[in-house]
């Protein structure tokens, strides 16, 4: 029988060290195909390319993994993989290991999680892995056993329909364990720094930090990451607020009479 096909992508590009770390963690579990953006696409969420052609570039295998890049976003990588690149339907979609946090409300903006959501919408068990350290020289050693264990279990047992996983690891510490929690309500502050170019014109550069809007809550990713635990948040690409339908219907009237 064929080995299960594991499709891996990221948003940090085909050249990111975290991508190779992920390959090494899971390559013994199946036939690995890497399809990652040619250039970094952090913060692209679920964006995909509409008005430009997409080009595929082939690279030498890495430890048995087939390596390809796409001149587009992480979502482009998954879509094009499913329609053109991989030889059969993947058993698993993985993204990462991202250089930087995708905890709290960062899950909304994340290109890494954009790839995960795309895999989930195809009905494939999908997991995103992120380390809270942006450096390309980041130390991933503490993450390795968790990545392998989670991937093994998801590959063996699957995930609930319509659900994917957002997993984050604290950096520069001994990881104490893993908690299954929810994303903290949070926001970004001081998001842009203003500068002046040599011609006297202002320009802005993205910066800022994430602020936990519920610091006393003990069931969130930001809480447990601060205590040196890895966090696993089950998330859905389906963003329907079904539990609020009745309230909205009473607010606007159903049906609206014009």
Buried (B, 14 or more C-beta within 10 A) or exposed (E): EEEBBBBBBBBBBBBBBBBBBBBBBBBEBBBBBBBBBBEBBBBBBBBBBEEEEBEBEEBEEBEEBBBBBBBBBBBBBBBBBBEEBBEEEBBBBBBBBBBBBBBBBBBBBBBBBBBBBBBBBBEBBBBBBBBBBEEEEBEBEBBBEBBBEBBBEBBEEEBEEEBBBBBBBBBEEEBEEBBEBBBBEBEBEEEEEEEEEEEEEEEEEEEEEBBBBBEEBEEBBBBBBEEBBBBBBBBBBEEEEEEEEEEEEEEEEEEEEE
